Amino acid sequence: MLQIRLEKPEDIRQVRAVNEHAFGQSLEADLVDGLRKNCPDALSVVAEKGGRITGHLLLSPVLISDVHQTVHGMGLGPMAVRPAYQRRGIGSELIGYGLNILAERRCPFVIVLGHPDYYPRFGFEPAGRYGLRSQWSDVPDEAFMILILDRSALQGVSGVVVYRGEFTEAL
Ligand SMILES: CC(C)(COP(=O)(O)OP(=O)(O)OC[C@H]1O[C@@H](n2cnc3c(N)ncnc32)[C@H](O)[C@@H]1OP(=O)(O)O)[C@@H](O)C(=O)NCCC(=O)NCCS
């Protein structure tokens, strides 16, 4: 049976392989390893079936700083599902599990940089609607999305959403 749960230390080797296979390169696997090591607030979720890790999702802190305040949220991704297991709903289950945890923790918003046909089904909408921009100038507007979990926390907040430095180093 497929189980969605938080990553355990013994999963780390397989999580790396899942990312390498799904992306066909090691950049995302290195990024995941770096964030796990440096960022205690990063959240790593896995899909496991019979001891085999088939999917992985990382969530890590982001922040929006404007002249008045800094608001902390989370960024979704990278996410990876082993190619042989894709399009069976595993990615959706990883996202649902991760978003539930963030809602329980009262995280006010979640940012994703991803495909505009995929993420709206989870409630994501273009972040530009709220005056929010990516720190990377080459990100298309429609790919930069936000899921707002607490509207009051974002009242009057706009500007650049900043990911952890590991992302800029990796990209
Ligand atoms: C993206 C990914 C994690 C999705 O996992 P998954 O388990 O296949 O996702 P699900 O089965 O929950 O959802 C599949 C749906 O997502 C859509 N989808 C998935 N990736 C997509 C993409 N890159 N572009 C457009 N649609 C995509 C599929 O069309 C499908 O839609 P449908 O349900 O309407 O047919 C997986 O395809 C993957 O590992 N891709 C390579 C790595 C990657 O690009 N990661 C995302 C960027 S961080």
The ligand as an ORCA input file, in Angstrom:
! r2SCAN-3c Opt
* xyz 0 1
  C       5.634     16.711    -11.674
  C       5.518     15.317    -11.038
  C       6.144     15.342     -9.665
  C       4.025     14.979    -10.940
  O       3.903     13.757    -10.258
  P       2.729     12.751    -10.635
  O       2.676     11.717     -9.567
  O       2.925     12.286    -12.027
  O       1.462     13.733    -10.555
  P      -0.049     13.344    -10.459
  O      -0.252     11.929    -10.930
  O      -0.569     13.728     -9.145
  O      -0.681     14.374    -11.480
  C      -0.558     14.132    -12.819
  C      -1.161     15.333    -13.495
  O      -0.227     16.392    -13.477
  C      -0.007     16.842    -14.792
  N       1.390     17.175    -14.849
  C       2.388     16.640    -14.166
  N       3.539     17.246    -14.490
  C       3.235     18.185    -15.376
  C       3.979     19.110    -16.102
  N       5.322     19.235    -15.968
  N       3.343     19.899    -16.947
  C       2.009     19.807    -17.102
  N       1.245     18.946    -16.461
  C       1.862     18.142    -15.611
  C      -0.353     15.696    -15.660
  O      -0.762     16.118    -16.915
  C      -1.487     15.077    -14.928
  O      -2.644     15.788    -15.211
  P      -4.043     15.043    -15.322
  O      -4.313     14.507    -13.943
  O      -4.974     16.125    -15.709
  O      -3.813     13.984    -16.337
  C       6.222     14.245    -11.912
  O       5.662     14.284    -13.197
  C       7.724     14.429    -11.995
  O       8.470     13.915    -11.150
  N       8.199     15.133    -13.042
  C       9.630     15.366    -13.231
  C      10.163     16.332    -12.215
  C       9.435     17.655    -12.265
  O       9.255     18.252    -13.325
  N       9.014     18.141    -11.065
  C       8.205     19.342    -10.958
  C       9.014     20.570    -10.869
  S       9.725     20.808     -9.254
*
